């Protein structure tokens, strides 16, 4: 088993963290209205996704100061259960076999946020450590710990990456992106259920062992490369009216 502190980044220190089946069933019944804690501030750093030689990425031109996001003075993390109402996670498999995780968040102030994590096609520590500035030790622990955990759990090597804000299509020239600190993603294939499982840390928001299923995908989504998705609804903001149980209705009957 990997180091406790490493696995705590993904909330994995309590053993196997498969998704809650009942919650998953309930969440799948809803769609996001408008189309993810143990990562402590200062400890975690962005993971390097695939080798950043892709078109449109110009991170190599950024120095450590430009890549750093200052978190000093913040009492709460930018994202977490305190302000994320819903999150829809999608796994894409684009042409050429490049996979990526996309997360769309509905926030408590009525705004939305969207992040992308390109996933390494191969488990390569050197590429993973690129652009981690002064936090390579933590990034190395996350990479090796998560790789061992998923191997032990599923018998496969996960694909891992780091998140950046989705900035839209390139309008000309090289496009500069800014990775988000403390924001990690990993995906592994569950051969028993024939489903991809995902692990996500997005600041203080964690989704662990979530099933990225394809049963509810539309044909349009499939054509755009979506291979699986998962909807998380924050219980703190869940305003759905659920049908009452027989016991509840019986209790409410006049005597």
C-alpha positions as CSV (number, residue, x, y, z in Angstrom):
1,X,0.0,0.0,0.0
2,X,1.3,3.5,-0.8
3,X,2.2,6.1,1.7
4,X,-0.7,7.3,3.9
5,X,0.0,11.0,3.1
6,X,0.1,10.3,-0.6
7,X,-3.1,8.4,-0.7
8,X,-4.8,11.0,1.5
9,X,-4.6,13.4,-1.4
10,X,-7.1,11.2,-3.1
11,X,-9.0,10.2,0.1
12,X,-7.8,6.6,-0.3
13,X,-6.3,6.0,3.1
14,X,-9.4,4.2,4.4
15,X,-9.2,1.3,2.0
16,X,-11.0,0.6,-1.2
17,X,-13.2,3.5,-2.0
18,X,-15.6,2.3,-4.7
19,X,-18.4,4.7,-5.6
20,X,-21.6,4.7,-3.6
21,X,-24.0,2.7,-5.8
22,X,-27.2,4.1,-4.4
23,X,-26.0,7.7,-4.6
24,X,-24.7,7.0,-8.1
25,X,-28.1,5.7,-9.2
26,X,-29.9,8.8,-7.8
27,X,-27.5,11.2,-9.3
28,X,-27.8,9.7,-12.8
29,X,-31.5,10.6,-12.7
30,X,-30.7,14.3,-12.8
31,X,-28.8,16.4,-15.3
32,X,-26.8,19.6,-14.6
33,X,-29.1,22.5,-15.0
34,X,-26.9,24.3,-17.5
35,X,-25.1,21.7,-19.6
36,X,-14.7,17.7,-8.1
37,X,-10.2,16.9,0.9
38,X,-7.4,16.2,2.1
39,X,-5.3,18.3,-0.2
40,X,-4.0,20.9,2.1
41,X,-2.9,24.3,0.9
42,X,0.8,24.3,0.0
43,X,1.2,20.6,-0.1
44,X,-0.2,19.7,-3.4
45,X,0.9,20.8,-6.9
46,X,-0.4,20.3,-10.4
47,X,0.4,17.1,-12.1
48,X,1.9,17.2,-15.6
49,X,-0.5,15.6,-18.0
50,X,0.7,14.3,-21.3
51,X,4.0,15.5,-22.7
52,X,3.2,19.2,-23.3
53,X,4.2,19.2,-26.9
54,X,0.7,19.3,-28.1
55,X,-0.5,22.0,-30.4
56,X,-1.7,25.2,-28.7
57,X,0.2,24.7,-25.5
58,X,2.9,27.2,-24.7
59,X,3.5,26.4,-21.0
60,X,7.2,26.0,-21.7
61,X,7.4,29.7,-22.0
62,X,6.1,30.2,-18.5
63,X,8.4,30.6,-15.5
64,X,7.6,29.4,-12.0
65,X,6.1,32.8,-11.0
66,X,3.7,32.7,-13.8
67,X,2.7,29.1,-13.0
68,X,2.2,29.8,-9.3
69,X,-1.2,30.6,-8.0
70,X,-1.1,32.6,-4.8
71,X,-3.4,31.1,-2.1
72,X,-2.2,33.2,0.8
73,X,-4.9,34.7,3.0
74,X,-7.7,32.5,1.7
75,X,-9.8,30.9,4.5
76,X,-11.5,28.6,2.1
77,X,-10.3,26.8,-1.0
78,X,-11.6,28.2,-4.3
79,X,-13.6,25.1,-4.9
80,X,-15.1,22.5,-2.5
81,X,-18.3,21.1,-1.0
82,X,-18.9,24.6,0.5
83,X,-19.6,26.2,-2.9
84,X,-19.9,23.5,-5.6
85,X,-23.6,22.5,-6.1
86,X,-23.2,20.0,-8.9
87,X,-20.4,18.5,-11.0
88,X,-20.5,16.6,-14.2
89,X,-17.4,14.6,-15.1
90,X,-16.8,13.3,-18.6
91,X,-14.1,11.1,-20.0
92,X,-13.2,11.9,-23.6
93,X,-11.3,9.7,-26.0
94,X,-10.2,11.9,-28.9
95,X,-8.7,10.9,-32.2
96,X,-5.3,9.5,-31.8
97,X,-6.2,7.9,-28.5
98,X,-5.6,11.0,-26.4
99,X,-7.9,10.8,-23.3
100,X,-8.9,13.8,-21.2
101,X,-11.2,14.4,-18.2
102,X,-13.6,17.4,-18.4
103,X,-15.4,18.7,-15.3
104,X,-18.2,21.3,-15.4
105,X,-19.2,22.8,-12.1
106,X,-22.4,24.6,-11.0
107,X,-21.4,27.0,-8.2
108,X,-23.5,28.5,-5.4
109,X,-23.2,32.0,-6.8
110,X,-25.0,31.0,-10.0
111,X,-21.8,30.8,-12.1
112,X,-20.2,27.8,-13.8
113,X,-16.6,26.7,-14.1
114,X,-15.1,24.1,-16.5
115,X,-11.7,22.4,-16.3
116,X,-9.8,20.0,-18.5
117,X,-7.1,17.4,-17.6
118,X,-5.3,15.8,-20.5
119,X,-4.2,12.3,-19.4
120,X,-0.8,10.8,-20.0
121,X,-1.1,8.0,-22.6
122,X,1.8,6.3,-20.8
123,X,2.8,6.2,-17.1
124,X,5.8,8.4,-17.4
125,X,7.1,10.0,-14.2
126,X,9.4,12.4,-16.0
127,X,6.6,14.0,-18.0
128,X,4.4,13.9,-14.9
129,X,6.9,16.1,-13.0
130,X,7.1,18.8,-15.6
131,X,6.0,22.3,-14.5
132,X,5.6,21.3,-10.9
133,X,8.0,24.0,-9.9
134,X,9.1,23.7,-6.2
135,X,6.7,20.8,-5.4
136,X,8.1,17.9,-7.3
137,X,8.3,15.8,-4.2
138,X,4.6,15.9,-3.6
139,X,3.9,15.4,-7.3
140,X,6.1,12.3,-7.3
141,X,4.3,10.9,-4.3
142,X,0.9,11.5,-5.9
143,X,2.0,9.9,-9.2
144,X,3.7,6.8,-7.7
145,X,1.1,6.3,-4.9
146,X,-1.9,6.6,-7.2
147,X,-0.3,4.3,-9.8
148,X,0.3,1.6,-7.1
149,X,-3.1,2.0,-5.6
150,X,-5.0,1.5,-8.9
151,X,-2.7,-1.3,-9.9
152,X,-3.5,-3.1,-6.7
153,X,-7.2,-2.3,-6.9
154,X,-7.9,-2.9,-10.6
155,X,-4.8,-4.7,-12.0
156,X,-4.2,-1.9,-14.5
157,X,-2.0,1.2,-14.7
158,X,-4.0,4.4,-14.5
159,X,-3.7,7.4,-16.7
160,X,-3.1,10.6,-14.8
161,X,-3.2,14.3,-15.4
162,X,-3.6,17.8,-14.0
163,X,-6.4,20.3,-14.5
164,X,-6.5,23.6,-16.2
165,X,-9.4,25.9,-16.9
166,X,-11.1,25.3,-20.2
167,X,-10.2,28.4,-22.3
168,X,-12.0,27.5,-25.6
169,X,-10.7,27.1,-29.1
170,X,-7.4,28.7,-30.2
171,X,-8.0,31.9,-32.2
172,X,-4.5,32.1,-33.6
173,X,-0.9,31.6,-32.5
174,X,0.1,29.5,-29.5
175,X,-2.3,29.3,-26.7
176,X,-1.1,29.7,-23.1
177,X,-2.8,27.7,-20.4
178,X,-2.5,27.9,-16.6
179,X,-2.6,24.7,-14.6
180,X,-4.5,24.7,-11.3
181,X,-2.5,23.8,-8.2
182,X,-3.9,21.0,-6.0
183,X,-6.0,19.6,-8.9
184,X,-5.4,16.0,-9.9
185,X,-7.1,13.4,-11.9
186,X,-6.6,9.7,-12.6
187,X,-8.6,7.1,-14.6
188,X,-8.4,3.3,-14.5
189,X,-10.3,0.5,-16.4
190,X,-12.4,-1.7,-14.2
191,X,-12.5,-5.0,-16.1
192,X,-15.1,-6.6,-13.9
193,X,-17.7,-4.0,-14.5
194,X,-16.4,-2.9,-18.0
195,X,-16.4,0.7,-16.7
196,X,-13.8,3.4,-16.3
197,X,-13.3,4.5,-12.7
198,X,-12.0,8.0,-11.9
199,X,-10.4,9.8,-9.0
200,X,-10.4,13.6,-8.9
201,X,-9.1,16.2,-6.5
202,X,-10.1,19.8,-7.4
203,X,-8.9,21.9,-4.6
204,X,-11.1,20.8,-1.7
205,X,-13.5,18.8,-3.8
206,X,-12.9,15.1,-4.0
207,X,-14.6,12.4,-6.1
208,X,-13.2,9.0,-5.5
209,X,-13.6,5.8,-7.5
210,X,-16.5,7.3,-9.5
211,X,-17.9,5.2,-12.3
212,X,-17.7,6.9,-15.7
213,X,-20.5,5.0,-17.4
214,X,-21.8,5.2,-20.9
215,X,-25.4,4.0,-20.5
216,X,-26.9,7.5,-20.4
217,X,-24.8,9.1,-23.2
218,X,-26.6,10.5,-26.2
219,X,-25.5,9.8,-29.7
220,X,-24.3,13.4,-30.0
221,X,-22.1,13.0,-27.0
222,X,-20.6,9.8,-28.4
223,X,-19.9,11.5,-31.7
224,X,-17.8,14.1,-29.8
225,X,-15.7,11.4,-28.2
226,X,-17.4,11.1,-24.8
227,X,-16.8,7.6,-23.4
228,X,-18.3,7.9,-19.9
229,X,-19.7,10.4,-17.5
230,X,-20.7,10.8,-13.8
231,X,-22.9,13.4,-12.1
232,X,-22.3,14.4,-8.5
233,X,-25.0,16.4,-6.6
234,X,-23.9,18.0,-3.4
235,X,-26.3,17.0,-0.6
236,X,-25.9,20.4,0.9
237,X,-27.6,22.0,-2.1
238,X,-29.9,19.2,-3.2
239,X,-33.3,20.6,-3.5
240,X,-34.9,17.6,-5.3
241,X,-38.2,16.4,-3.9
242,X,-37.9,12.7,-3.5
243,X,-41.0,10.4,-3.3
244,X,-42.0,9.6,0.2
245,X,-41.6,6.1,1.5
246,X,-44.5,4.0,2.7
247,X,-43.4,4.5,6.3
248,X,-43.3,8.3,5.9
249,X,-46.7,8.5,4.3
250,X,-48.2,6.2,7.0
251,X,-46.7,8.4,9.7
252,X,-48.3,11.4,8.2
253,X,-51.8,9.9,8.0
254,X,-54.3,11.5,10.5
255,X,-55.1,9.3,13.5
